[in-house]
Amino acid sequence: MLGFLGALPFPVVLLIGTFLIWMCVHAVRTRQNYYWIWIILVMAPPIGALVYFFAIALPDLMGGSAG
């Protein structure tokens, strides 16, 4: 699934993994549709997490409403 991460240094892999988990936790805690978990973890892990961050999490963290 994340085979390309094997070529990255361990701290970068750890940072990406932490970001993925953070975005999944945010999606569950804010009761987003569960297709976001699928997008974040399965379809396009780093890209899906970034899309979720900019589309849903960032506006939510800044006090707006999204999703």
C-alpha positions as CSV (number, residue, x, y, z in Angstrom):
1,M,0.0,0.0,0.0
2,L,2.7,2.5,1.0
3,G,5.6,0.9,-0.8
4,F,7.1,4.1,-2.0
5,L,7.6,5.2,1.6
6,G,10.4,2.6,1.9
7,A,12.7,5.0,-0.1
8,L,12.1,7.8,2.4
9,P,14.1,8.4,5.6
10,F,12.4,7.1,8.7
11,P,11.5,10.5,10.3
12,V,9.7,11.5,7.1
13,V,7.7,8.2,7.1
14,L,6.9,8.7,10.8
15,L,5.7,12.2,10.1
16,I,3.5,11.1,7.2
17,G,2.1,8.2,9.3
18,T,1.3,10.6,12.1
19,F,-0.4,13.0,9.8
20,L,-2.5,10.1,8.3
21,I,-3.6,9.0,11.8
22,W,-4.4,12.6,12.8
23,M,-6.6,13.1,9.8
24,C,-8.4,9.8,10.4
25,V,-9.0,10.7,14.0
26,H,-10.3,14.1,13.0
27,A,-12.7,12.6,10.5
28,V,-14.1,10.2,13.1
29,R,-14.4,12.7,15.9
30,T,-16.1,15.3,13.7
31,R,-18.4,12.6,12.3
32,Q,-17.4,13.1,8.7
33,N,-18.6,10.6,6.1
34,Y,-16.6,7.4,6.4
35,Y,-15.6,7.6,2.7
36,W,-13.0,10.1,4.0
37,I,-11.3,7.3,5.9
38,W,-11.2,5.3,2.7
39,I,-9.7,8.2,0.8
40,I,-7.1,9.0,3.5
41,L,-5.9,5.5,4.0
42,V,-6.5,3.4,0.9
43,M,-7.1,5.3,-2.3
44,A,-4.3,7.9,-2.0
45,P,-2.7,8.0,1.4
46,P,-0.6,11.1,1.5
47,I,-2.6,13.0,-1.2
48,G,-5.9,12.0,0.3
49,A,-4.9,13.2,3.7
50,L,-3.7,16.5,2.3
51,V,-7.0,16.9,0.4
52,Y,-8.9,16.2,3.6
53,F,-6.8,18.6,5.6
54,F,-7.4,21.5,3.2
55,A,-11.0,20.7,2.5
56,I,-12.3,19.7,5.9
57,A,-9.8,19.9,8.8
58,L,-8.2,23.3,8.2
59,P,-11.5,25.2,7.9
60,D,-12.8,23.4,11.0
61,L,-9.6,24.2,12.9
62,M,-9.9,27.9,11.9
63,G,-13.5,28.0,13.3
64,G,-15.4,27.7,10.0
65,S,-17.7,25.0,9.0
66,A,-16.9,22.4,6.4
67,G,-18.1,19.0,5.3
